[in-house]
Amino acid sequence: MQLLARKNTGFNLFMATMMIVLLFLTVSLHAETRITYKSAKTTSSYYQMAVQIAEAMKKGSNGNIIVTVEESQGSVQNVKEVAHRSGNYVFTTPPMLVKLALSGKKMFSDANPNYQKIRSLFTIPSLTMHLVVRKDSGVKTFQDLAGKKFLIGKGSFGAREAGKYIKMFGLEGKVKLVDVELNAAVPALKNRQIEGFATAGSYPAPNVLEAAAGTKIHILSMSDAQVAQTKRTKLVIPAGTYAGVDQDVTTTSLPVGAYTTTSMDDETAYLLTQTFWEQKKAMGKTGPWWNAVTLETLQTLGAKLHPGAIRYYKEINASIPQKLQ
C-alpha cells in the first residue's frame, strides 16, 4: 500500500509539473502575436522600411510582436490580397488605391466584399519621385530627355507615374524607354547603357544612393507649374541628400499608409499602432525618412481607422479627422 501511495504521489507530482509546463507554453503562445507585413520589392526603400518596422516591433514589444515581411510586386497587389487574406495581415499602399478598392473602381472592379473591411493603422514615409540622369548626359530638364535612353521599370507606381509625366510634358514617342525591370537601372546607368532612370521611393532612396556612389548624377527638378500639372504633392529633396547633388530638388510625392482589415482584433491593432509611434524616433536615427512622418499626416489615410488604432490615438490626444472615425 505504501509503495502504491508513493507511486500515486510521484504520478500526481509529474502530472502537476506537466500541467504547469503546458500552462506556461499556452500563455507564451498567446502572448506572441504574429503579423504578416506585405511590403514592396526587396530592392526598394519600402522593403527596408518594412524590415525596420519588424525589428522595432520586436524590440518595442519585448518579443511579443513578431512581424514577417513579405516581398510584393507593388501596391496594387498588396490591396488585392485583402480578397483572400485573413487574420493579422498588414499592407502598405497609397491612399488613392484604398479609395479605389472601397469604391470598386478601375483595377478593383471585381468589388470583392473584403475590400470593405480595410482599416487604417498609421502613415509611413511618402513615395517620392526621383528622375535620375548621368551628369555627363547633358540632361538638365525634362525636355532634354528627348532622344535619350531612359528606364522607368514595369508595373510599379514609379513606372506609371514616370510614363504619365513623359506624356504630360510632351515627350511621348521622343524618349527611348528601355523595357526592363527597375532593378537593372543602376548597373545600366553605370555601364552607360542608359542616360537615366525613374524611381519612386522615400528619400534617401537606396537605388539612388547606390547610383550616386559610383556615378556622377543629376536629379531633374520640377517647376511649380509642372508639379501643379501632375496634381501631386510638392516635395523638396534637400541638397546634399545624394552625393554630388548639391542643390535642392523639387519633385512630387504621394502619401503612403499601413493598413489592415477588421479581421485583426482590437488589441493587436492597438499594440501595433502604439509600438510603431513609440519606436518611430529610434527608427529615425538609422532611417532619416521616418522623421517626416508625424501625427498630422494621419489625414492622408484612405480608410477609416481600425478601432484598436483609434483607442491609441485617443489615449495620446491626437487629432483624429472625422472621415477616419
Sequence and secondary structure as in RCSB ss.txt:
>XXXX:A:sequence
MQLLARKNTGFNLFMATMMIVLLFLTVSLHAETRITYKSAKTTSSYYQMAVQIAEAMKKGSNGNIIVTVEESQGS
VQNVKEVAHRSGNYVFTTPPMLVKLALSGKKMFSDANPNYQKIRSLFTIPSLTMHLVVRKDSGVKTFQDLAGKKF
LIGKGSFGAREAGKYIKMFGLEGKVKLVDVELNAAVPALKNRQIEGFATAGSYPAPNVLEAAAGTKIHILSMSDA
QVAQTKRTKLVIPAGTYAGVDQDVTTTSLPVGAYTTTSMDDETAYLLTQTFWEQKKAMGKTGPWWNAVTLETLQT
LGAKLHPGAIRYYKEINASIPQKLQ
>XXXX:A:secstr
 HHHHHHHHHHHHHHHHHHHHHHHHHHHHHH EEEEEE   TTSHHHHHHHHHHHHHHHHTTTSEEEEEE  S H
HHHHHGGGT  SSEEEEE HHHHHHHHHT GGGTT  GGGGGEEEEEEEEEEEEEEEEEGGG   SGGGGTT EE
E  SSSHHHHHHHHHHHHTT TTTSEEE S GGGHHHHHHTTS SEEEEE SSS HHHHHHHHHS EEE    HH
HHHHHTSEEEEE TTSSTT  S EEEEEEEEEEEEETTS HHHHHHHHHHHHHHHHHHHHH GGGGG  GGGGGG
 SS B HHHHHHHHHTT    GGG 
